[in-house]
């Protein structure tokens, strides 16, 4: 069996192992370790190796602080952390050169935690005749801190290090996946939460052009991409906590151990905030500073899209990002807060937590997703899009964050423990998993378990409302005064 699962890649030969009914190749390097002079810089090609690299063990997972969300959003906690973390994993029915659909999963975790094991189902994906790829990317301040003010123009891309890692992994897939039994022309990128925000950024950057043919996004949209000023102001907050100056920047940023850098990251998440980290309009990786304008103007990647949000997103985030008073809402919206407060006042709901959940869910997740779909429709490039809103009330907690894709991929219990015990879970599971799997296979979510699902257009604005009895209907119109970037400092 030692020679049965051997594959040649661009950088060397790898050997996989048989696991259940699929073959796995774990810990394949797709870039050099981003350490030393490569810290905060775009990833570069890995060193080629001679002989056969046995890929039976996962690579290190990305560094994260001990106080991160890792304890509550799950992940492979038994794998050690290291900056030497740019590895990917391939799970295939058979590395036979046959061209199967490929699912490339970007894990969630608020850009500060999670790992390649999160939000993925190797056995389920391979059992339906698809290849699954998961990859690590730099997290937290190592992946998304905008440091050009401290380290100079050479580091203008530092705020996009994590996104560039994912693009590098997709380039590896495009060049090598056929040898593993996958089709490089049928790659679907999937992500939930931070993974969805990353996937939406990939739609807007020319560096990802041609690397995927479809995208699946749950609970995240282009509104998470930060303008350069906001990203730099967030770096200023970190600098105060880390006692960082231009004079000591090289020593404290490039020479200090990663644990030291991560120890001060908590200041960025001290209160309600979800967009302090993430991609940046840095002037290099995006042709513009407004995601919706990039899409409308023909500069985006016009692929097939399945995307949506959960009706009550904030309901399951309150325990992670609680608000002690209405003033805490500034952590979510920054300079956009006065307008959001005016919305709250107009609807007389300052003291009503249920309605506050509705407003945050709409303005942080719902409206940005719809606006993104509208922008693609206005571009007129003809790419098919399927929009959904997940409405199933999970045991009185509402339809919370990432619940739709979580049920579809079997990871919903991370955010909603015991979800499978609630009435009608099996009904909702059959629908969501069927449409999710169908899109991976055919890039079309239409399945017998759901009503006929029309392609989205701005005139009819039809979406699938997923519930015990799912139905197609017109999605609500967005607020014309809504800024396209959620958090703006």
FIVO-156426 format. One record per residue (C-alpha): residue in three letters; x, z, y; residue number from 0. Coordinates in steps of 0.5 Angstrom, whole numbers, plus 2048, in hexadecimal, padded with zeros to 3 digits. Example, Ala and Ser with C-alpha at 12.3 -4.5 7.8 and 13.67 -1.06 7.14 Angstrom:
// FIVO-156426
NODE   type    xx    zz    yy   seq
NODE    ALA   819   810   7F7     0
NODE    SER   81B   80E   7FE     1
END
This chain:
// FIVO-156426
NODE   type    xx    zz    yy   seq
NODE    UNK   800   800   800     0
NODE    UNK   806   801   805     1
NODE    UNK   806   7FA   806     2
NODE    UNK   7FF   7F8   806     3
NODE    UNK   7FD   7FA   80E     4
NODE    UNK   803   7F8   811     5
NODE    UNK   802   7F4   818     6
NODE    UNK   807   7F1   81D     7
NODE    UNK   806   7F2   824     8
NODE    UNK   809   7F0   82B     9
NODE    UNK   80E   7F6   82A    10
NODE    UNK   80F   7F7   823    11
NODE    UNK   80C   7F8   81C    12
NODE    UNK   807   7FD   81B    13
NODE    UNK   804   800   814    14
NODE    UNK   7FD   803   814    15
NODE    UNK   7FA   808   80F    16
NODE    UNK   7F3   807   80B    17
NODE    UNK   7EE   80C   80D    18
NODE    UNK   7E7   80C   80A    19
NODE    UNK   7E5   805   80B    20
NODE    UNK   7E9   803   810    21
NODE    UNK   7F1   802   812    22
NODE    UNK   7F4   806   818    23
NODE    UNK   7FA   805   81C    24
NODE    UNK   7FB   80B   820    25
NODE    UNK   800   80C   826    26
NODE    UNK   802   805   827    27
NODE    UNK   806   805   82E    28
NODE    UNK   803   800   833    29
NODE    UNK   808   803   839    30
NODE    UNK   80E   806   83A    31
NODE    UNK   80E   80E   83B    32
NODE    UNK   80C   80F   842    33
NODE    UNK   811   814   843    34
NODE    UNK   817   815   848    35
NODE    UNK   817   80F   84D    36
NODE    UNK   811   80C   84A    37
NODE    UNK   80D   812   84C    38
NODE    UNK   807   810   851    39
NODE    UNK   809   808   850    40
NODE    UNK   805   803   84C    41
NODE    UNK   807   803   844    42
NODE    UNK   80C   7FE   842    43
NODE    UNK   80D   7FB   83B    44
NODE    UNK   80F   7FF   835    45
NODE    UNK   816   7FF   832    46
NODE    UNK   816   7FA   82C    47
NODE    UNK   817   7FD   825    48
NODE    UNK   81B   7FB   81F    49
NODE    UNK   818   7FC   818    50
NODE    UNK   811   7FE   816    51
NODE    UNK   80E   804   81B    52
NODE    UNK   809   808   816    53
NODE    UNK   803   809   81B    54
NODE    UNK   7FF   80F   817    55
NODE    UNK   800   814   81C    56
NODE    UNK   7FD   814   823    57
NODE    UNK   801   814   829    58
NODE    UNK   801   81A   82E    59
NODE    UNK   7FB   81B   833    60
NODE    UNK   7FB   81B   83A    61
NODE    UNK   7FE   821   83E    62
NODE    UNK   7F8   825   841    63
NODE    UNK   7F8   82C   844    64
NODE    UNK   7F6   832   83F    65
NODE    UNK   7F0   833   844    66
NODE    UNK   7ED   82C   844    67
NODE    UNK   7E7   82A   841    68
NODE    UNK   7EA   829   83A    69
NODE    UNK   7E7   82F   837    70
NODE    UNK   7E0   82D   839    71
NODE    UNK   7E0   825   838    72
NODE    UNK   7E4   825   831    73
NODE    UNK   7E9   821   82F    74
NODE    UNK   7EF   821   82A    75
NODE    UNK   7F2   828   82C    76
NODE    UNK   7F6   828   826    77
NODE    UNK   7FB   823   829    78
NODE    UNK   800   825   82D    79
NODE    UNK   800   823   835    80
NODE    UNK   806   81F   837    81
NODE    UNK   808   81A   83D    82
NODE    UNK   80A   815   837    83
NODE    UNK   803   814   836    84
NODE    UNK   802   80C   837    85
NODE    UNK   7FF   80B   830    86
NODE    UNK   7F9   807   82D    87
NODE    UNK   7F6   807   826    88
NODE    UNK   7F3   801   822    89
NODE    UNK   7ED   802   81D    90
NODE    UNK   7EB   7FC   819    91
NODE    UNK   7E7   7FA   813    92
NODE    UNK   7EE   7F6   811    93
NODE    UNK   7F4   7F3   814    94
NODE    UNK   7F3   7ED   812    95
NODE    UNK   7F3   7E8   818    96
NODE    UNK   7EB   7E7   818    97
NODE    UNK   7E8   7E7   81F    98
NODE    UNK   7E3   7ED   81F    99
NODE    UNK   7E0   7F0   826   100
NODE    UNK   7E5   7F5   829   101
NODE    UNK   7E2   7FB   82C   102
NODE    UNK   7E7   7FE   831   103
NODE    UNK   7E5   806   833   104
NODE    UNK   7E7   809   839   105
NODE    UNK   7E6   811   838   106
NODE    UNK   7E3   815   83E   107
NODE    UNK   7E5   81C   840   108
NODE    UNK   7E4   81B   848   109
NODE    UNK   7EB   818   848   110
NODE    UNK   7EE   81F   847   111
NODE    UNK   7ED   820   83F   112
NODE    UNK   7EB   81D   839   113
NODE    UNK   7EF   818   834   114
NODE    UNK   7EF   812   830   115
NODE    UNK   7EB   816   82A   116
NODE    UNK   7E5   817   82F   117
NODE    UNK   7DF   813   82F   118
NODE    UNK   7E1   80E   82A   119
NODE    UNK   7DE   80D   822   120
NODE    UNK   7E4   80A   81E   121
NODE    UNK   7DF   80A   818   122
NODE    UNK   7D9   808   81B   123
NODE    UNK   7DC   802   81F   124
NODE    UNK   7E0   7FF   819   125
NODE    UNK   7DA   800   814   126
NODE    UNK   7D7   7FB   818   127
NODE    UNK   7DC   7F6   818   128
NODE    UNK   7E0   7F7   81F   129
NODE    UNK   7E7   7FA   821   130
NODE    UNK   7E7   800   825   131
NODE    UNK   7ED   801   82A   132
NODE    UNK   7EE   808   82E   133
NODE    UNK   7F4   809   832   134
NODE    UNK   7F7   80F   837   135
NODE    UNK   7F8   80E   83E   136
NODE    UNK   7FB   813   843   137
NODE    UNK   7F6   818   846   138
NODE    UNK   7F5   81D   84C   139
NODE    UNK   7FB   81D   851   140
NODE    UNK   7FF   819   84C   141
NODE    UNK   7FA   813   84C   142
NODE    UNK   7F7   813   853   143
NODE    UNK   7FA   817   858   144
NODE    UNK   7FC   812   85E   145
NODE    UNK   803   814   860   146
NODE    UNK   805   80E   865   147
NODE    UNK   805   813   86B   148
NODE    UNK   80A   818   867   149
NODE    UNK   80E   813   863   150
NODE    UNK   80E   80C   867   151
NODE    UNK   80B   806   866   152
NODE    UNK   80E   805   85F   153
NODE    UNK   809   809   85D   154
NODE    UNK   803   806   860   155
NODE    UNK   800   805   859   156
NODE    UNK   801   80C   857   157
NODE    UNK   7F9   80D   858   158
NODE    UNK   7F8   808   853   159
NODE    UNK   7FD   80A   84D   160
NODE    UNK   7F7   80C   848   161
NODE    UNK   7F3   805   849   162
NODE    UNK   7FA   801   849   163
NODE    UNK   7FB   805   842   164
NODE    UNK   7F4   802   83F   165
NODE    UNK   7F6   7FB   842   166
NODE    UNK   7FD   7FB   83E   167
NODE    UNK   7F9   7FE   838   168
NODE    UNK   7F4   7F8   839   169
NODE    UNK   7FA   7F3   83A   170
NODE    UNK   7FD   7F6   833   171
NODE    UNK   7F6   7F4   830   172
NODE    UNK   7F5   7ED   832   173
NODE    UNK   7FC   7EC   830   174
NODE    UNK   7FC   7EF   829   175
NODE    UNK   7F5   7F1   826   176
NODE    UNK   7F4   7EA   822   177
NODE    UNK   7F9   7ED   81D   178
NODE    UNK   7F5   7F3   81C   179
NODE    UNK   7EF   7EF   81B   180
NODE    UNK   7EC   7EF   822   181
NODE    UNK   7EA   7E9   827   182
NODE    UNK   7ED   7EA   82D   183
NODE    UNK   7E8   7E5   831   184
NODE    UNK   7E2   7EA   82F   185
NODE    UNK   7E5   7F1   831   186
NODE    UNK   7E0   7F6   834   187
NODE    UNK   7E2   7FC   838   188
NODE    UNK   7DE   802   838   189
NODE    UNK   7DE   808   83C   190
NODE    UNK   7DA   80E   83E   191
NODE    UNK   7DB   813   844   192
NODE    UNK   7E2   812   846   193
NODE    UNK   7E2   80C   841   194
NODE    UNK   7DD   809   844   195
NODE    UNK   7E0   809   84B   196
NODE    UNK   7E6   806   848   197
NODE    UNK   7E2   801   845   198
NODE    UNK   7DF   7FF   84B   199
NODE    UNK   7E6   7FF   84F   200
NODE    UNK   7E8   7FA   84A   201
NODE    UNK   7E2   7F6   84C   202
NODE    UNK   7E5   7F5   853   203
NODE    UNK   7ED   7F4   852   204
NODE    UNK   7F0   7EE   851   205
NODE    UNK   7F5   7F1   84C   206
NODE    UNK   7F0   7F2   847   207
NODE    UNK   7ED   7EB   847   208
NODE    UNK   7ED   7E7   840   209
NODE    UNK   7EE   7EE   83D   210
NODE    UNK   7E7   7EF   83A   211
NODE    UNK   7E0   7EB   83A   212
NODE    UNK   7DB   7F1   83A   213
NODE    UNK   7DB   7F8   83D   214
NODE    UNK   7D6   7FE   83B   215
NODE    UNK   7D6   804   840   216
NODE    UNK   7D2   80A   840   217
NODE    UNK   7D2   80F   846   218
NODE    UNK   7D7   80C   84B   219
NODE    UNK   7D7   806   850   220
NODE    UNK   7DC   803   855   221
NODE    UNK   7DA   808   85A   222
NODE    UNK   7DF   80D   857   223
NODE    UNK   7E5   808   859   224
NODE    UNK   7E8   80C   85F   225
NODE    UNK   7EA   809   866   226
NODE    UNK   7F2   80A   868   227
NODE    UNK   7F0   80F   86D   228
NODE    UNK   7EC   813   868   229
NODE    UNK   7F1   813   863   230
NODE    UNK   7F7   815   868   231
NODE    UNK   7F3   81B   86B   232
NODE    UNK   7F2   81D   863   233
NODE    UNK   7F9   81D   862   234
NODE    UNK   7FA   821   869   235
NODE    UNK   7F6   827   866   236
NODE    UNK   7FA   827   860   237
NODE    UNK   800   827   864   238
NODE    UNK   7FE   82D   867   239
NODE    UNK   7FD   831   860   240
NODE    UNK   804   82E   85E   241
NODE    UNK   808   82F   864   242
NODE    UNK   809   828   864   243
NODE    UNK   80D   825   86A   244
NODE    UNK   810   81E   86B   245
NODE    UNK   817   822   86B   246
NODE    UNK   816   825   864   247
NODE    UNK   811   81F   861   248
NODE    UNK   817   81C   85C   249
NODE    UNK   818   823   859   250
NODE    UNK   811   826   859   251
NODE    UNK   80E   81F   856   252
NODE    UNK   813   81B   853   253
NODE    UNK   818   821   850   254
NODE    UNK   813   826   84E   255
NODE    UNK   810   827   847   256
NODE    UNK   809   825   847   257
NODE    UNK   806   82C   845   258
NODE    UNK   808   82E   84C   259
NODE    UNK   805   828   850   260
NODE    UNK   7FE   829   84C   261
NODE    UNK   7FE   831   84D   262
NODE    UNK   7FC   82F   854   263
NODE    UNK   7F7   82A   853   264
NODE    UNK   7F1   82F   853   265
NODE    UNK   7F1   82F   85A   266
NODE    UNK   7EE   828   85A   267
NODE    UNK   7E8   82A   855   268
NODE    UNK   7E7   831   858   269
NODE    UNK   7E0   830   85A   270
NODE    UNK   7DB   82A   859   271
NODE    UNK   7DF   824   859   272
NODE    UNK   7DF   81E   854   273
NODE    UNK   7E2   818   858   274
NODE    UNK   7E9   81C   85A   275
NODE    UNK   7ED   818   855   276
NODE    UNK   7EC   810   852   277
NODE    UNK   7EE   809   854   278
NODE    UNK   7F0   808   85C   279
NODE    UNK   7EF   802   860   280
NODE    UNK   7F6   802   861   281
NODE    UNK   7F7   7FB   864   282
NODE    UNK   7FA   7F8   85E   283
NODE    UNK   7F6   7F9   858   284
NODE    UNK   7EF   7F7   85B   285
NODE    UNK   7EE   7F1   860   286
NODE    UNK   7EA   7F5   865   287
NODE    UNK   7E8   7FC   867   288
NODE    UNK   7E1   7FC   865   289
NODE    UNK   7DF   7FB   85D   290
NODE    UNK   7D8   7F8   85F   291
NODE    UNK   7DB   7F3   863   292
NODE    UNK   7E0   7F1   85E   293
NODE    UNK   7DB   7EF   859   294
NODE    UNK   7D6   7EB   85E   295
NODE    UNK   7DC   7E7   861   296
NODE    UNK   7DE   7E4   85A   297
NODE    UNK   7E5   7E8   859   298
NODE    UNK   7E2   7ED   853   299
NODE    UNK   7E2   7EC   84C   300
NODE    UNK   7DB   7E9   84A   301
NODE    UNK   7DA   7EB   843   302
NODE    UNK   7D4   7ED   83F   303
NODE    UNK   7D2   7F4   841   304
NODE    UNK   7CE   7FA   83E   305
NODE    UNK   7CE   7FF   842   306
NODE    UNK   7C9   805   844   307
NODE    UNK   7C9   80C   846   308
NODE    UNK   7C5   812   844   309
NODE    UNK   7BF   815   848   310
NODE    UNK   7C1   81C   849   311
NODE    UNK   7C9   81B   849   312
NODE    UNK   7CA   821   84D   313
NODE    UNK   7C6   826   848   314
NODE    UNK   7CC   826   843   315
NODE    UNK   7D1   827   848   316
NODE    UNK   7CF   82D   84C   317
NODE    UNK   7D2   832   848   318
NODE    UNK   7D9   82E   849   319
NODE    UNK   7D8   82C   850   320
NODE    UNK   7D3   832   853   321
NODE    UNK   7D1   832   85A   322
NODE    UNK   7D0   839   85D   323
NODE    UNK   7CD   836   863   324
NODE    UNK   7CA   830   866   325
NODE    UNK   7D1   82F   86A   326
NODE    UNK   7D4   82E   863   327
NODE    UNK   7D2   827   863   328
NODE    UNK   7D7   825   868   329
NODE    UNK   7DC   825   862   330
NODE    UNK   7D8   820   85F   331
NODE    UNK   7D7   81B   865   332
NODE    UNK   7DC   81D   86A   333
NODE    UNK   7DB   81A   871   334
NODE    UNK   7D5   817   86E   335
NODE    UNK   7D2   81E   86D   336
NODE    UNK   7CE   81E   874   337
NODE    UNK   7CA   818   871   338
NODE    UNK   7C8   81B   86A   339
NODE    UNK   7C6   821   86E   340
NODE    UNK   7C1   81D   872   341
NODE    UNK   7BE   81A   86C   342
NODE    UNK   7BE   821   869   343
NODE    UNK   7BA   824   870   344
NODE    UNK   7B6   81D   870   345
NODE    UNK   7B3   81F   869   346
NODE    UNK   7B3   827   86A   347
NODE    UNK   7B7   829   864   348
NODE    UNK   7BC   82D   866   349
NODE    UNK   7BA   833   862   350
NODE    UNK   7B8   82F   85C   351
NODE    UNK   7BD   82E   857   352
NODE    UNK   7B9   829   853   353
NODE    UNK   7B9   825   859   354
NODE    UNK   7C0   826   85B   355
NODE    UNK   7C2   823   854   356
NODE    UNK   7BD   81D   855   357
NODE    UNK   7C1   81C   85B   358
NODE    UNK   7C8   81D   859   359
NODE    UNK   7C6   819   853   360
NODE    UNK   7C4   813   857   361
NODE    UNK   7C9   813   85C   362
NODE    UNK   7CF   814   858   363
NODE    UNK   7CD   810   852   364
NODE    UNK   7C7   80C   852   365
NODE    UNK   7C7   809   859   366
NODE    UNK   7CE   807   858   367
NODE    UNK   7CD   804   851   368
NODE    UNK   7C7   800   853   369
NODE    UNK   7CB   7FD   85A   370
NODE    UNK   7D0   7FB   855   371
NODE    UNK   7CB   7F7   851   372
NODE    UNK   7C8   7F4   857   373
NODE    UNK   7CF   7F2   85A   374
NODE    UNK   7D1   7EE   853   375
NODE    UNK   7CA   7EB   854   376
NODE    UNK   7CB   7E9   85B   377
NODE    UNK   7D2   7E6   859   378
NODE    UNK   7CE   7E1   855   379
NODE    UNK   7D3   7E0   850   380
NODE    UNK   7CE   7E0   84A   381
NODE    UNK   7D1   7E6   846   382
NODE    UNK   7CC   7E9   842   383
NODE    UNK   7CA   7F0   844   384
NODE    UNK   7C6   7F5   840   385
NODE    UNK   7C4   7FC   844   386
NODE    UNK   7C1   802   841   387
NODE    UNK   7BF   809   843   388
NODE    UNK   7BF   80E   83E   389
NODE    UNK   7B9   813   83F   390
NODE    UNK   7B8   817   839   391
NODE    UNK   7B8   81E   83A   392
NODE    UNK   7BD   822   836   393
NODE    UNK   7B9   828   835   394
NODE    UNK   7B7   82A   83C   395
NODE    UNK   7BE   829   83E   396
NODE    UNK   7BC   822   841   397
NODE    UNK   7C0   81B   83F   398
NODE    UNK   7C7   81E   841   399
NODE    UNK   7CE   81B   842   400
NODE    UNK   7D0   816   83D   401
NODE    UNK   7CA   817   838   402
NODE    UNK   7C9   810   837   403
NODE    UNK   7CF   80E   834   404
NODE    UNK   7D1   815   832   405
NODE    UNK   7CB   814   82D   406
NODE    UNK   7CD   80D   82B   407
NODE    UNK   7D4   80F   829   408
NODE    UNK   7D3   816   826   409
NODE    UNK   7D6   81A   82C   410
NODE    UNK   7D0   81C   82F   411
NODE    UNK   7D1   823   82D   412
NODE    UNK   7D7   824   831   413
NODE    UNK   7D3   824   838   414
NODE    UNK   7CC   827   834   415
NODE    UNK   7CE   82B   82E   416
NODE    UNK   7C8   82B   829   417
NODE    UNK   7C5   824   82C   418
NODE    UNK   7C4   822   825   419
NODE    UNK   7BF   828   823   420
NODE    UNK   7BA   826   829   421
NODE    UNK   7B4   822   827   422
NODE    UNK   7B4   81B   827   423
NODE    UNK   7BB   81A   827   424
NODE    UNK   7BB   816   821   425
NODE    UNK   7B7   811   825   426
NODE    UNK   7BB   811   82B   427
NODE    UNK   7C1   810   827   428
NODE    UNK   7BF   80A   823   429
NODE    UNK   7BD   807   829   430
NODE    UNK   7C4   808   82D   431
NODE    UNK   7C9   807   827   432
NODE    UNK   7C5   801   825   433
NODE    UNK   7C6   7FE   82C   434
NODE    UNK   7CD   800   82D   435
NODE    UNK   7CF   7FD   827   436
NODE    UNK   7CC   7F7   828   437
NODE    UNK   7CF   7F6   82E   438
NODE    UNK   7D6   7F7   82B   439
NODE    UNK   7D4   7F2   826   440
NODE    UNK   7D1   7ED   82A   441
NODE    UNK   7D2   7EF   831   442
NODE    UNK   7CA   7EF   832   443
NODE    UNK   7C6   7F6   831   444
NODE    UNK   7C0   7F3   82E   445
NODE    UNK   7BE   7F6   828   446
NODE    UNK   7B7   7F7   824   447
NODE    UNK   7B7   7FF   826   448
NODE    UNK   7B6   7FD   82D   449
NODE    UNK   7B1   7F9   831   450
NODE    UNK   7B4   7F2   833   451
NODE    UNK   7BA   7F3   838   452
NODE    UNK   7BA   7EE   83E   453
NODE    UNK   7C0   7EC   841   454
NODE    UNK   7C1   7F0   848   455
NODE    UNK   7BF   7EC   84F   456
NODE    UNK   7BE   7EF   856   457
NODE    UNK   7B8   7EB   857   458
NODE    UNK   7B4   7EF   851   459
NODE    UNK   7B9   7F5   850   460
NODE    UNK   7B7   7F6   849   461
NODE    UNK   7BA   7FB   845   462
NODE    UNK   7B9   7FF   83E   463
NODE    UNK   7B7   806   83F   464
NODE    UNK   7B9   809   838   465
NODE    UNK   7B5   80F   836   466
NODE    UNK   7B1   811   830   467
NODE    UNK   7AC   80B   832   468
NODE    UNK   7B1   806   835   469
NODE    UNK   7AE   801   83A   470
NODE    UNK   7B1   7FC   83F   471
NODE    UNK   7AF   7FD   846   472
NODE    UNK   7B1   7FC   84D   473
NODE    UNK   7B7   800   84F   474
NODE    UNK   7B6   804   856   475
NODE    UNK   7B9   801   85C   476
NODE    UNK   7C0   804   85F   477
NODE    UNK   7C1   807   866   478
NODE    UNK   7C3   802   86B   479
NODE    UNK   7C7   807   86E   480
NODE    UNK   7CB   809   868   481
NODE    UNK   7D2   809   869   482
NODE    UNK   7D6   805   864   483
NODE    UNK   7DB   80A   863   484
NODE    UNK   7D8   811   860   485
NODE    UNK   7DD   816   863   486
NODE    UNK   7E0   814   869   487
NODE    UNK   7E5   818   86D   488
END
